[in-house]
Amino acid sequence: MRKSNLRMWVTTGCLVLLTMGNLYAAGNQEAGEGEKKISITYKDSWAGLIEPVLEQFKQETGVEIEAYVAPAGMNFDEKVALDFAGGTASDIMLVDGYRLPEFAEAQYLYNIDDYLAEWDDWNSYFESMQKMVSFDGAHYGIPVDTDVRMLYYNKEVFRAAGIPLPWQPSNWEEVMSTALTIKKAAPDVEYPFFLTVGSKAGEATTMQGFYMVLLGADTVDEDKNRLRDWNAGKWIGKSEALLDTFGFYQDVFVNDKLSLVDIYYSPDGSGERRRNMLQGNIGFYLGGSWDYAKMWKMVKDQYPTEKEFNDIIGWVAMPGSGKAGTPEVSCVSGGWAFAMNAKTENPDLAWSLLERILSTQNVGNWFSSIGKIATRKDVAALDIYKEDPYLAAITDLVAHTTTRDTYPGYSKVSAYIQSATEEIIDGKSPNEVMENYYNNLVLEFGKDQVITK
């Protein structure tokens, strides 16, 4: 049985357990004269992608590989941050994409633009995914996996409310009118429209809720539909998009009363949301691509085939507001990336190993076997990948997606957004909420770092 306070080092032919205090430092490798060594850190759930390549790479190159495999249950994101801060990070690190700008600014990561320029595979990555690993005009990682967000709906509730299927809303008005129809025609449904809200849900409120509305509230020009103006290099404290998004929340929770708030404060909010959805107590909700498998697993005894499950649960892209020039589809994504340590003594070897791990076939085979969304078009085009109809369908959203405004300081901004949505529930007007949000940003970053659009 593994213990989370132990570190597992996988070397060729053996498994060495070390305490948390006995770490491998990429910049202080102890090797015999002329011997080269590469280290890599990843989560144990990624072993199927990585470990077959490690052994093959070792055999072909003679390079010693030290692999740190983080066991399930460990706070991997925190471990990565501590390793970088303490100078003990491996040559290759699996990094949560939203932390990449922070790590790049701290000069923890290797600028890989020169390698990418010579790597034909880079052109196969979706542009949205390439942007996820960029900071200040340079690339510091390779996006490995991602997720997407969309509207899930209960088809039995829709049938009871007389709403035609499949559901294809094209703007906010159609989303809201659908919820109002459910409220009137199916009054027992307590959550016609479940929209994640509040600080308790943390980043889920920002990503599954606020961003999915904000991105469709205005045009992409001049970052009008974002939390940060990247050209100006400032956080956006006031904008029409922010005001309209706060207004959207006000319509759902106050004006039209389309959702109760009980589930939001339950100990297992995500689980309760899925259970209520399957029980027909939610008409539709904004959620993540992972919800599909989690919901099906909960009712697989009742609906053993995917066709049977699809008869009760459907999904559709979240539309933009419908205003002129706004995106037709709103989607925001997270994901993990491989990055190279800025202090690596063997960048060419580290890059060579990454090329092997991220070959089209290796990624395609593994992603298809576990249902991960491809970050590259050539993988999405593989027959083995397209055998999963849900996976193939949701990958279309990757071309429309974007990422969070993860400039250093983003975590504070996200927390202020979460608090702002609670203020809406408490009865404050959108204008009051936006003013409070603006003031919070000014106090945190200074007035010269906050812009009104």
C-alpha positions in Angstrom: 0.0 0.0 0.0 1.4 3.4 -1.0 1.7 6.2 1.5 1.3 9.8 0.3 4.3 11.0 2.3 6.7 8.8 0.4 8.3 9.6 -2.9 8.6 6.9 -5.5 11.6 6.9 -7.8 11.4 4.5 -10.8 14.8 3.7 -12.2 15.6 1.1 -14.7 14.7 -2.3 -13.2 14.0 -1.1 -9.7 11.7 1.0 -7.6 13.3 3.1 -4.9 11.2 4.8 -2.2 12.6 7.9 -0.7 11.1 10.2 2.0 9.8 13.6 1.0 13.0 15.2 2.3 15.3 13.2 0.1 14.8 14.8 -3.3 16.4 14.7 -6.7 17.6 18.0 -7.9 17.9 18.5 -11.7 20.8 20.9 -11.3 22.8 18.6 -8.9 22.9 15.3 -10.7 25.3 12.7 -9.4 26.4 10.5 -12.3 29.5 8.7 -13.3 31.9 10.5 -15.6 30.4 10.7 -19.1 27.1 9.3 -17.9 23.9 11.3 -18.7 20.8 11.2 -16.7 17.3 12.6 -17.3 14.5 13.0 -14.7 10.8 13.3 -15.1 7.9 13.9 -12.7 4.3 12.8 -13.4 1.1 11.5 -11.8 0.7 7.7 -11.6 -2.5 8.0 -13.7 -0.3 9.0 -16.6 1.9 5.9 -16.4 0.3 4.3 -19.5 1.4 7.2 -21.7 4.9 7.6 -20.3 6.4 4.4 -18.9 6.6 2.2 -22.1 8.5 5.1 -23.7 11.0 5.4 -20.8 12.2 1.9 -21.1 12.5 2.1 -24.9 14.4 5.4 -24.6 16.8 3.9 -22.1 17.5 0.9 -24.3 18.1 3.0 -27.4 20.2 5.8 -25.9 21.7 4.3 -22.8 20.5 7.3 -20.9 19.6 6.7 -17.2 16.1 7.9 -16.5 14.8 8.7 -13.0 11.0 9.0 -12.9 9.2 10.4 -9.9 5.6 9.0 -9.9 3.2 10.8 -7.6 0.7 8.4 -6.1 -3.0 9.0 -6.2 -4.2 11.3 -3.4 -1.2 13.5 -3.4 -1.7 17.2 -4.1 0.3 17.1 -7.2 -0.1 20.7 -8.2 1.2 21.8 -4.8 4.1 19.3 -5.1 5.1 20.8 -8.5 5.1 24.3 -7.1 7.2 23.3 -4.1 9.7 21.5 -6.3 10.3 24.5 -8.5 10.5 26.9 -5.6 12.9 24.6 -3.8 15.1 24.0 -6.8 14.3 20.2 -6.8 12.2 19.9 -9.9 12.9 17.2 -12.5 14.2 17.9 -16.0 10.7 17.3 -17.3 7.6 18.2 -15.2 3.9 17.6 -15.8 2.4 21.0 -15.0 -1.2 22.2 -14.7 -1.7 24.7 -17.6 -3.0 27.5 -15.4 0.2 27.6 -13.4 2.4 27.8 -16.4 2.5 31.7 -16.7 3.4 31.9 -13.0 6.2 29.4 -13.4 7.4 31.0 -16.6 7.5 34.5 -15.0 9.5 33.0 -12.1 12.0 31.7 -14.6 11.4 28.1 -13.6 10.6 26.9 -17.2 12.7 26.4 -20.3 11.7 28.4 -23.4 11.2 25.7 -26.0 10.5 27.9 -29.1 13.7 26.8 -30.8 12.7 23.1 -30.4 9.1 23.8 -31.6 10.4 25.5 -34.7 12.1 22.2 -35.8 9.2 19.9 -34.7 6.7 19.3 -37.4 4.2 17.9 -34.9 3.7 21.4 -33.4 1.6 22.4 -36.4 -0.9 19.7 -35.6 -1.8 21.2 -32.2 -5.0 23.3 -32.0 -4.2 27.0 -31.9 -6.2 27.3 -28.7 -4.0 24.7 -27.1 -0.8 26.4 -28.3 -1.9 29.6 -26.6 -2.5 27.7 -23.3 1.3 27.1 -23.0 2.5 30.6 -24.1 3.6 33.5 -21.9 4.8 36.9 -23.1 5.1 35.7 -26.6 7.1 32.5 -25.9 6.1 28.8 -25.4 7.1 27.0 -22.2 5.3 23.7 -22.5 3.5 21.2 -24.7 -0.2 20.7 -24.0 -0.9 17.1 -23.3 -4.6 16.9 -22.4 -7.5 19.3 -22.1 -11.2 19.5 -21.2 -14.2 21.4 -22.6 -17.4 22.8 -21.1 -20.9 22.7 -22.4 -24.6 22.6 -21.4 -25.9 19.2 -20.3 -29.7 18.7 -20.3 -32.1 16.1 -19.1 -34.1 14.9 -22.1 -36.9 13.5 -19.9 -37.5 16.9 -18.4 -37.4 18.5 -21.8 -40.0 16.1 -23.1 -42.2 16.7 -20.1 -42.0 20.4 -20.7 -42.7 20.1 -24.5 -39.3 21.3 -25.6 -38.2 19.9 -29.0 -35.2 17.7 -29.1 -32.3 17.9 -29.8 -31.9 21.2 -28.1 -29.9 23.7 -30.1 -30.0 27.2 -28.4 -28.3 29.8 -30.5 -28.2 32.7 -28.0 -28.8 33.7 -24.3 -32.4 34.5 -24.9 -33.1 31.0 -26.1 -31.2 29.5 -23.1 -33.3 31.6 -20.7 -36.6 31.0 -22.4 -36.0 27.3 -22.2 -35.4 27.5 -18.5 -38.6 29.6 -18.1 -40.5 27.0 -20.1 -39.3 24.3 -17.7 -40.2 26.4 -14.7 -43.7 26.8 -16.0 -44.4 23.4 -17.6 -42.5 21.3 -15.1 -42.9 23.1 -11.7 -41.5 20.1 -9.7 -38.1 20.8 -11.3 -36.3 22.8 -8.6 -33.4 23.8 -10.8 -34.5 24.6 -14.3 -31.1 26.1 -14.9 -28.2 25.1 -12.6 -25.4 27.7 -12.8 -22.5 27.2 -10.5 -22.1 30.1 -8.1 -20.3 31.3 -5.0 -16.9 30.9 -3.3 -17.5 27.4 -1.9 -17.3 25.9 -5.4 -14.0 27.7 -6.0 -12.6 27.6 -9.5 -15.7 25.7 -10.7 -17.7 28.9 -10.3 -15.2 30.8 -12.4 -14.8 28.2 -15.1 -18.0 26.2 -15.3 -20.1 29.4 -14.7 -18.7 32.9 -15.1 -16.3 32.4 -18.0 -18.8 30.4 -20.0 -21.1 33.5 -19.8 -18.4 36.2 -20.0 -16.8 34.8 -23.2 -20.1 35.2 -25.1 -21.0 38.6 -23.7 -18.9 40.7 -26.1 -16.6 40.5 -29.0 -13.0 39.1 -28.8 -11.6 42.4 -30.1 -9.4 44.2 -27.6 -10.1 41.4 -25.1 -13.6 42.9 -24.4 -14.9 39.5 -23.3 -12.1 38.7 -20.8 -10.9 39.4 -17.3 -7.5 40.8 -18.5 -6.6 43.1 -21.3 -3.5 41.4 -22.6 -2.3 44.2 -24.9 -2.6 46.8 -22.1 -1.2 44.4 -19.6 -3.9 45.2 -17.0 -6.9 43.5 -15.3 -10.3 44.6 -16.5 -12.3 46.1 -13.6 -15.3 47.4 -15.5 -16.7 46.5 -18.9 -20.0 45.9 -20.7 -19.2 42.2 -20.7 -18.7 42.0 -17.0 -21.9 44.0 -16.4 -23.9 41.7 -18.8 -22.5 38.6 -17.1 -23.5 39.8 -13.6 -26.9 40.6 -15.1 -27.1 37.1 -16.4 -26.5 35.7 -12.9 -29.1 38.2 -11.6 -31.7 36.9 -14.1 -31.1 33.2 -13.1 -31.1 33.7 -9.4 -33.1 36.8 -8.6 -35.3 38.1 -11.5 -36.5 34.8 -12.9 -35.7 32.5 -9.9 -34.5 29.7 -12.1 -32.5 28.0 -9.5 -32.5 27.3 -5.8 -29.2 27.5 -3.9 -29.3 24.4 -1.7 -27.0 22.2 -3.8 -24.3 24.9 -4.0 -23.7 24.7 -0.3 -23.9 20.9 0.1 -20.7 19.0 1.2 -20.6 17.2 -2.2 -21.9 19.9 -4.6 -20.6 18.2 -7.8 -22.1 14.8 -6.8 -25.4 16.4 -5.8 -25.6 18.2 -9.0 -25.1 15.1 -11.1 -27.6 13.1 -8.9 -30.2 15.8 -9.2 -29.7 16.0 -12.9 -30.2 12.2 -13.3 -33.2 12.4 -11.1 -34.9 15.1 -13.2 -34.6 17.8 -10.6 -32.3 19.9 -12.9 -33.4 20.9 -16.4 -29.9 21.8 -17.7 -26.6 23.0 -16.3 -23.2 24.2 -17.4 -20.6 21.6 -16.7 -17.4 19.9 -17.9 -16.7 17.2 -20.4 -15.8 14.8 -17.5 -19.4 14.9 -16.2 -20.6 12.6 -19.0 -18.7 9.6 -17.8 -19.3 10.4 -14.2 -23.1 10.6 -14.7 -23.2 7.4 -16.9 -21.3 5.5 -14.2 -23.9 6.5 -11.6 -26.7 4.9 -13.6 -24.9 2.3 -15.7 -26.9 -0.6 -14.1 -30.1 1.1 -15.3 -28.7 2.3 -18.7 -26.0 -0.2 -19.6 -25.5 1.0 -23.2 -24.4 4.4 -24.3 -27.4 4.7 -26.6 -29.7 4.1 -23.6 -27.9 6.7 -21.5 -28.0 9.2 -24.4 -31.8 8.8 -24.4 -31.9 10.6 -21.1 -28.9 12.9 -21.1 -27.8 15.3 -23.9 -25.3 18.0 -24.3 -24.9 21.1 -26.5 -22.4 23.9 -26.9 -23.1 27.0 -24.8 -24.1 29.8 -27.2 -22.9 33.4 -27.1 -25.2 36.2 -26.2 -26.3 36.7 -29.8 -25.1 40.3 -30.0 -23.4 41.3 -33.2 -19.8 40.2 -33.4 -19.9 38.0 -30.3 -18.7 34.4 -30.5 -21.3 31.8 -31.6 -19.9 29.3 -29.0 -18.5 29.9 -25.5 -16.0 27.4 -24.2 -13.1 27.6 -21.7 -10.6 24.8 -21.1 -7.9 23.8 -18.7 -5.4 21.0 -19.1 -2.0 19.7 -18.3 1.3 20.3 -20.1 4.8 18.9 -20.1 7.4 21.6 -19.4 11.2 21.5 -19.2 13.1 22.8 -16.2 15.0 25.9 -17.0 17.9 24.5 -15.0 18.1 21.2 -16.8 21.7 20.3 -17.7 20.6 18.2 -20.7 17.9 20.1 -22.6 18.5 18.2 -25.9 18.0 14.9 -24.2 14.9 16.1 -22.3 13.4 17.3 -25.6 14.2 14.1 -27.3 12.4 12.1 -24.6 9.4 14.5 -24.9 9.2 13.9 -28.7 9.0 10.2 -28.1 6.3 10.4 -25.4 4.2 12.8 -27.5 4.3 10.9 -30.8 1.0 10.9 -32.6 0.5 7.1 -32.2 1.5 6.9 -28.6 -0.8 9.8 -27.6 -3.6 8.5 -29.8 -3.5 5.0 -28.4 -3.5 6.1 -24.8 -6.0 8.9 -25.1 -8.5 6.6 -26.9 -8.1 3.9 -24.2 -9.0 6.2 -21.3 -11.2 8.8 -23.1 -9.0 11.9 -22.9 -9.6 14.8 -25.2 -6.9 15.4 -27.9 -5.0 18.6 -28.0 -3.9 18.0 -31.5 -5.8 17.5 -34.8 -3.8 14.5 -36.1 -4.7 12.5 -32.9 -8.3 13.5 -33.2 -8.2 12.2 -36.8 -7.1 8.7 -35.9 -9.6 5.9 -36.4 -9.0 4.5 -32.9 -9.9 7.9 -31.5 -13.0 8.4 -33.5 -14.3 5.0 -32.4 -15.6 6.8 -29.3 -18.5 9.0 -30.6 -18.7 11.2 -27.5 -15.0 11.8 -27.5 -15.0 12.6 -31.3 -17.9 15.0 -30.9 -16.7 17.0 -28.0 -13.3 17.4 -29.6 -14.9 19.8 -32.1 -15.3 22.3 -29.2 -11.5 22.4 -28.8 -11.3 24.6 -32.0 -13.7 27.1 -30.3 -12.2 27.1 -26.8 -9.9 29.4 -25.0 -8.1 29.4 -21.6 -8.3 31.4 -18.5 -6.5 34.7 -18.1 -3.8 33.0 -16.0 -1.4 35.9 -15.6 0.3 35.9 -12.1 -2.4 37.2 -9.7 -5.2 35.3 -11.5 -6.1 33.3 -8.4 -7.0 36.5 -6.6 -9.0 37.7 -9.5 -10.9 34.4 -9.7 -11.7 34.6 -5.9 -13.1 38.1 -6.4 -15.3 36.8 -9.2 -16.6 34.0 -7.0 -17.4 36.5 -4.2 -19.1 38.8 -6.8 -21.6 36.0 -7.8 -22.5 35.6 -4.1 -23.3 39.3 -3.9 -25.8 38.8 -6.8 -27.6 36.2 -4.8 -27.5 38.5 -1.7 -29.5 41.0 -3.7 -26.9 43.5 -4.9 -27.4 45.0 -8.4 -25.0 44.2 -11.3 -23.7 47.8 -11.1 -23.0 47.5 -7.4 -21.3 44.2 -7.8 -19.1 45.4 -10.6 -18.1 48.5 -8.6 -17.1 46.3 -5.7 -15.2 44.0 -8.0 -13.3 47.0 -9.5 -12.4 48.3 -6.0 -11.1 44.8 -5.0 -8.8 44.7 -8.0 -7.5 48.3 -7.3 -6.8 47.4 -3.7 -5.0 44.2 -4.8 -3.0 45.3 -7.8 -3.1 49.2 -7.7 -5.1 51.5 -9.8 -2.5 51.7 -12.6 -3.0 47.9 -13.1 -6.8 48.0 -13.6 -8.6 49.2 -16.7 -12.1 50.2 -17.6 -13.3 49.2 -21.1 
